Amino acid sequence: ITYSDVEIVSNTGTLSFQNRNDFDIVVHLLAAGETERKIDIPAGGVSILHQVKSNLTYTVGCHADVAENTEIVVMAYDGERADTYS
């Protein structure tokens, strides 16, 4: 798992993630004192996490079964957004 320096906070209690790659990814959310949340997102797909704690800072991490140094592109939104990437 590669944890980025990107932090995300939800005001709505819902976070949406778009996988903008042509391969499957796994997104991890980690917050101090909380159990890590993990979601699998298929290539070009979207996943929505409900019941995310509002106003809690999460660090975003990802991994995929790809060659080392392959760029992974993920878009995150506060709220429910199920638009798939095209």
N, CA and C of each residue as an Amber inpcrd file, in Angstrom:
protein
   258
   0.8570000  -1.1750000   0.0000000   0.0000000   0.0000000   0.0000000
   0.8900000   1.2190000   0.0000000   0.5870000   2.1480000  -0.8570000
   1.2960000   3.4150000  -0.8760000   0.3760000   4.4790000  -0.3190000
   0.7360000   5.0340000   0.8170000  -0.0530000   6.1230000   1.3920000
   0.5000000   7.4250000   0.8680000  -0.3740000   8.2240000   0.3030000
   0.0550000   9.5100000  -0.2250000   0.0700000  10.5240000   0.9190000
   0.4600000  11.7360000   0.5900000   0.3880000  12.7930000   1.5840000
  -0.9520000  13.5240000   1.4720000  -1.8620000  12.9460000   0.6870000
  -3.1840000  13.5360000   0.4890000  -4.0810000  13.1760000   1.6660000
  -4.7240000  14.1890000   2.1990000  -5.6790000  13.9780000   3.2790000
  -7.0370000  14.4530000   2.8010000  -8.0880000  13.7550000   3.2400000
  -9.4420000  14.0940000   2.8200000 -10.3300000  14.1630000   4.0500000
 -11.2400000  15.1170000   4.0450000 -12.1940000  15.2990000   5.1320000
 -13.5770000  15.3400000   4.5190000 -14.5250000  14.6290000   5.0910000
 -15.9020000  14.6480000   4.6000000 -16.7610000  15.5370000   5.4880000
 -17.4910000  16.4230000   4.8550000 -18.4830000  17.2200000   5.5730000
 -19.8510000  16.5560000   5.5230000 -20.0400000  15.6490000   4.5440000
 -21.3480000  15.0370000   4.3080000 -21.4940000  13.6490000   4.9280000
 -20.3790000  13.0050000   5.2800000 -20.4310000  11.6340000   5.7830000
 -20.4140000  10.6010000   4.6800000 -20.2010000  11.0520000   3.4410000
 -20.1270000  10.1640000   2.2810000 -18.9480000  10.5950000   1.4180000
 -18.1350000   9.6400000   0.9810000 -17.0240000   9.9230000   0.0760000
 -17.1600000   9.0540000  -1.1700000 -16.9470000   9.6540000  -2.3320000
 -16.9790000   8.9360000  -3.6090000 -15.5780000   8.9100000  -4.2040000
 -15.2240000   7.7760000  -4.8050000 -13.9080000   7.6080000  -5.4230000
 -14.0810000   7.1010000  -6.8450000 -13.4040000   7.7450000  -7.7960000
 -13.4030000   7.3050000  -9.1890000 -12.0290000   6.7420000  -9.5230000
 -12.0180000   5.5520000 -10.0980000 -10.7800000   4.9310000 -10.5690000
 -10.5820000   5.3570000 -12.0220000  -9.6340000   6.2010000 -12.2720000
  -9.3930000   6.7110000 -13.6250000  -8.2630000   5.9600000 -14.3190000
  -8.1940000   4.6680000 -14.0560000  -7.1500000   3.8190000 -14.6430000
  -7.7900000   2.7010000 -15.4470000  -6.9660000   2.0230000 -16.2400000
  -7.4710000   0.8740000 -16.9910000  -7.1300000  -0.4350000 -16.2690000
  -6.9760000  -0.3570000 -14.9580000  -6.7230000  -1.5240000 -14.1080000
  -7.4450000  -1.3190000 -12.7820000  -7.7140000  -2.4170000 -12.0990000
  -8.3890000  -2.3750000 -10.8010000  -7.4600000  -1.8030000  -9.7400000
  -8.0460000  -1.1170000  -8.7630000  -7.2630000  -0.5770000  -7.6560000
  -7.9650000  -0.8830000  -6.3330000  -7.2270000  -0.7160000  -5.2540000
  -7.7800000  -0.7870000  -3.9060000  -7.4150000   0.5290000  -3.2260000
  -8.4260000   1.2000000  -2.6660000  -8.2140000   2.4670000  -1.9590000
  -8.3540000   2.2030000  -0.4640000  -7.4500000   2.7680000   0.3090000
  -7.4420000   2.6320000   1.7650000  -7.6080000   4.0080000   2.3890000
  -8.4350000   4.0820000   3.4200000  -8.5800000   5.3130000   4.2000000
  -8.1380000   5.0130000   5.6180000  -7.2430000   5.8280000   6.1180000
  -6.6900000   5.6190000   7.4460000  -6.8230000   6.9110000   8.2480000
  -7.3710000   6.7930000   9.4560000  -7.4980000   7.9390000  10.3560000
  -7.0450000   7.5050000  11.7380000  -6.4650000   8.4280000  12.4560000
  -5.9690000   8.1420000  13.8060000  -7.0880000   7.5880000  14.6840000
  -6.8090000   6.4660000  15.3200000  -7.7540000   5.8710000  16.2480000
  -8.9220000   5.1500000  15.6070000  -8.9360000   5.0260000  14.2860000
 -10.0360000   4.3850000  13.5650000  -9.5460000   3.1290000  12.8550000
 -10.4660000   2.2160000  12.5890000 -10.1610000   1.0300000  11.7880000
 -10.0210000   1.4620000  10.3370000  -8.9990000   0.9570000   9.6740000
  -8.7740000   1.2960000   8.2740000  -9.9510000   0.8250000   7.4290000
 -10.3650000   1.6620000   6.4700000 -11.4280000   1.3070000   5.5310000
 -10.7810000   1.0010000   4.2000000 -11.2980000  -0.0270000   3.5120000
 -10.7100000  -0.4630000   2.2450000 -11.8360000  -0.6860000   1.2500000
 -11.6390000  -0.2070000   0.0050000 -12.6090000  -0.4480000  -1.0530000
 -11.9040000  -0.8670000  -2.3280000 -12.4690000  -1.8610000  -2.9910000
 -11.9790000  -2.3180000  -4.2870000 -12.7550000  -1.5720000  -5.3670000
 -12.0300000  -1.0260000  -6.3470000 -12.6820000  -0.2900000  -7.4220000
 -12.1920000  -0.8450000  -8.7550000 -13.1130000  -1.3480000  -9.5930000
 -12.6930000  -1.8780000 -10.8870000 -12.2120000  -0.7640000 -11.8150000
 -11.4920000  -1.1380000 -12.8510000 -10.9810000  -0.1830000 -13.8320000
 -12.1130000   0.7060000 -14.3330000 -11.9130000   2.0280000 -14.2740000
 -12.9060000   2.9830000 -14.7410000 -14.1460000   3.0870000 -13.8740000
 -14.1640000   2.4300000 -12.7250000 -15.3500000   2.3740000 -11.8860000
 -15.3930000   3.4250000 -10.7950000 -16.4920000   3.3790000 -10.0510000
 -16.7410000   4.3060000  -8.9540000 -17.1790000   3.5060000  -7.7420000
 -16.7230000   3.9090000  -6.5570000 -17.2100000   3.3360000  -5.3030000
 -17.5620000   4.4750000  -4.3610000 -18.6140000   4.2520000  -3.5760000
 -19.0880000   5.2680000  -2.6530000 -19.0670000   4.6910000  -1.2450000
 -18.4270000   5.4030000  -0.3290000 -18.3970000   5.0030000   1.0750000
 -19.3820000   5.8580000   1.8590000 -20.3750000   5.2070000   2.4320000
 -21.3380000   5.8880000   3.2860000 -20.8870000   5.7080000   4.7300000
 -21.4220000   6.4750000   5.6050000 -21.1440000   6.4080000   7.0360000
 -19.6660000   6.6680000   7.3570000 -19.0660000   7.5680000   6.5950000
 -17.7220000   8.0550000   6.9010000 -17.8980000   9.1130000   7.9890000
 -17.0160000   9.1560000   8.9400000 -17.1340000  10.1490000  10.0060000
 -16.8910000  11.5540000   9.4510000 -17.8270000  12.4290000   9.7210000
 -17.7100000  13.8170000   9.2740000 -16.6070000  14.5220000  10.0530000
 -15.9320000  15.4170000   9.3580000 -14.9020000  16.2750000   9.9380000
 -13.7410000  15.5030000  10.5560000 -13.4960000  14.2900000  10.0810000
 -12.3450000  13.4940000  10.5040000 -11.3690000  13.4330000   9.3340000
 -10.1070000  13.6650000   9.5840000  -9.1050000  13.6660000   8.5170000
  -8.6390000  12.2450000   8.2350000  -8.7810000  11.8280000   6.9880000
  -8.3320000  10.5150000   6.5300000  -7.1350000  10.6880000   5.6090000
  -6.1590000   9.8100000   5.7280000  -5.0600000   9.7330000   4.7700000
  -5.4600000   8.7010000   3.7260000  -5.2230000   9.0280000   2.4580000
  -5.6180000   8.1640000   1.3530000  -4.4200000   7.3370000   0.9030000
  -4.6370000   6.0410000   0.7220000  -3.6230000   5.1420000   0.1890000
  -4.2200000   4.3050000  -0.9210000  -3.3870000   3.7760000  -1.7870000
  -3.8670000   2.9280000  -2.8880000  -2.8540000   1.8310000  -3.1530000
  -3.3770000   0.7760000  -3.7740000  -2.4720000  -0.1910000  -4.3730000
  -3.1690000  -0.8800000  -5.5290000  -2.3590000  -1.4320000  -6.4180000
  -2.8500000  -2.1290000  -7.6050000  -1.8040000  -3.1480000  -8.0120000
  -2.2410000  -4.1400000  -8.7360000  -1.3320000  -5.1670000  -9.2240000
  -0.7540000  -4.7130000 -10.5650000   0.1910000  -3.7750000 -10.4920000
   0.8120000  -3.1880000 -11.6800000   2.3190000  -3.1000000 -11.4570000
   3.0230000  -2.7680000 -12.5040000   4.4790000  -2.6280000 -12.4140000
   4.8350000  -1.4780000 -11.4690000   5.9720000  -1.6170000 -10.8120000
   6.4560000  -0.5780000  -9.9090000   6.5480000   0.7550000 -10.6440000
   6.2250000   1.8420000  -9.9420000   6.2530000   3.2180000 -10.4490000
   5.1490000   3.5240000 -11.4650000   4.1320000   2.6570000 -11.5720000
   2.9810000   2.9570000 -12.4190000   2.1370000   4.0100000 -11.7100000
   1.7800000   5.0570000 -12.4220000   0.9490000   6.1080000 -11.8410000
  -0.4720000   5.5920000 -11.6350000  -1.0450000   5.8960000 -10.4750000
  -2.4240000   5.5390000 -10.1590000  -3.1910000   6.8430000  -9.9890000
  -4.2750000   6.9930000 -10.7740000  -5.0700000   8.2170000 -10.7390000
  -6.4240000   7.9210000 -10.1160000  -6.7190000   8.6110000  -9.0030000
  -7.9790000   8.4460000  -8.2810000  -8.5440000   9.8380000  -8.0020000
  -9.8270000  10.0010000  -8.2560000 -10.5130000  11.2490000  -7.9270000
 -11.3990000  10.9800000  -6.7170000 -11.3840000  11.8850000  -5.7470000
 -12.2060000  11.7420000  -4.5470000 -13.1280000  12.9420000  -4.4380000
 -14.3650000  12.6660000  -4.0220000 -15.3730000  13.7080000  -3.8820000
 -16.0530000  13.5680000  -2.5360000 -16.3680000  14.6870000  -1.9180000
 -17.1560000  14.6890000  -0.6900000 -18.6200000  14.6660000  -1.1050000
 -19.3080000  13.5960000  -0.7720000 -20.6990000  13.4270000  -1.1620000
 -20.8270000  12.2580000  -2.1160000 -22.0530000  12.0210000  -2.5420000
 -22.3140000  10.8840000  -3.4310000 -22.2400000  11.3430000  -4.8690000
 -21.2880000  10.7750000  -5.5880000 -21.1050000  11.0900000  -7.0050000
 -20.7830000   9.7930000  -7.7130000 -21.7130000   9.2800000  -8.4700000
 -21.5480000   7.9760000  -9.0940000 -21.2410000   8.0630000 -10.5860000
 -20.8250000   9.2250000 -11.0710000 -20.4600000   9.3470000 -12.4750000
 -19.2480000   8.4900000 -12.7550000 -19.3240000   7.6650000 -13.7760000
 -18.1410000   6.8770000 -14.1310000 -17.2650000   7.6930000 -15.0690000
 -16.0060000   7.4180000 -15.0220000 -15.0200000   8.1070000 -15.8450000
 -15.0930000   7.5580000 -17.2550000 -15.0340000   8.4380000 -18.2290000
 -15.0210000   7.9730000 -19.6280000 -13.9420000   8.6920000 -20.3930000
